[in-house]
């Protein structure tokens, strides 16, 4: 946009003897830094509910995790609150996510006994009682929850 504006300005001012001024302004514009849209990426620990499956009176939740933090996670346990479709707390559970290497996906499955998947409405990551190998609080602060299912995942 800048070069189009400068070019138009040069054509307009050339007819009135200001061509030298136009050349100076164009050179200054070309030397000015161009803003970029790149920004430093924010470290994230993504947790996505990928699938759900009813099995023998239980709902099996399958999560995909990716560690985008600065270091491998040695051990991770999330406390999760499970809410039914009406928004009422059903139960609290501990999900042991294990070790998470840097920038490699990991799949973890958890069974919710006595509950059909259609009856679940939300999974809330309530805390991380175990999170080793990274800065204190990183497993919650950098958490990026998501869901590929009808069940909402929040944190």
N, C-alpha and C positions, 0 to 999 in steps of 0.2 A: 504494500500500500504506500509505503514511504517513497519508493522509487517512482511510482506512477504519479504521485503528487509532485515530486521534485521535477519530473520530466514536464509535466503540464505547466508548472511555474516557470521553468526555463523557457518554454516556447512563448509564454505570454510576456515575459520580461525582455526577451531578445529584441522584440520590435521597438522597445522604448530605450534601448541603449544600456540595459542593465545585465548584459550577458556575463560580465565578469563577476558580478554579485551572485548570479545564479550558479556559476561554476563553484564558487567558494561555499555556498550553502549546500550544494549537492555533495561536495567532498566531505563536509562536516557531518552530513546525515549518514553517508556511507561508512564513516569511521565510528559512528556511535554504536555502542553495544546493543545487540538485539536481545530482547527478553526471551528467555527460554521457558518451556513448559515442564522441563524435567525438575523433579524435586527428589530429595533423598527419600528412599522408601522407608516406611515405618516398620520396625520389626513386628512380626505378627506370629501368633500361634493359632492356626486355623483349625477349627473343629466343625465338621459338617456331618449332619445326620444324613447318611447316604440312602439307606433303605430300612424298611421295617418289615417284619415277617411274623405272622402268628404261627407258633409251634407248640403243640401239646399244652394248651392252656396258658401259655406265656407269650409275651411280645418280645421278639428279639430286635434290638436296635443295633444297626451297624453304622459306625462312625469312621470317617476318614480324617486323619490329622496330618498336618504339615507344620514342622518346626521351622519358622523363619526368624528365630531369635539369634543372638550372637554366639550361642554355644549349644551343644547338645544338652537335652534334658535327661538327667540320670534316672529320675523316677518321678512320676506324676500321678497323683490321685485327685480326682475331682469329686466334690460333694455335689450331687445334683438333686433338685427338687422336681418331682414329676407331678404335673397337674392333669386332671381329667379334661374332657372336652368342654365342660362347663366352667373351667377355671378354678376348680376346687383342688387344693393340695391332696394328692393321693398318697405320696410317701417321699421320704428322703433315702437316697442310696449313695454308696461310694463306688465310683467307676475307676478302677486301676488301669490307667493308660500305659503304664510301663515306661520304658526308656524311649526317647524320641530323638533320632539322629537329626543332624542339620539338613534341612531342605529335601527330605525324602518322605514320601507319604507312608503312613502306617494305618492299617485297618484294625479296628477293635470292635468286638461284638459283646453285647450285654443283654442278659435275659431279665425281663420284668415279670416275675411269676404272678399268676392269677389275674392278668390284665390283658385284654385284647388290644391290639394296636389302634383300632378305630376309636377306642375309649380314651386314648391319650391326646391331649391338646397342646401341651408345652413341656419342654425340658429346660429348666433353668439351672445354669451352672452357678451354684451358690457360693463356692469357695474352692480352694486348693489346699487341703491340709498337708499334702506332700508335694513338694516341687523342688527338686535338687539339681544342682549343676548350673543354674542360672541365677540372676539377681533376685533377691527377695521380692515377692509380689509379681514377678514377670509373667508367671503362668496365668494370672488373672488380668493384669494390666494390659497385656498384649493379646489377650484372647479375642479372636474374631469368629464368633459362632455363626452357623448357617444351617440351612436345611434344604434338602432336595425332596422332601416329603411334605405331607400336609401338617406334620407336627412342627410347631415353631420351636427353635432353639435360641435361647437368649443367655446373656451372661452379665 
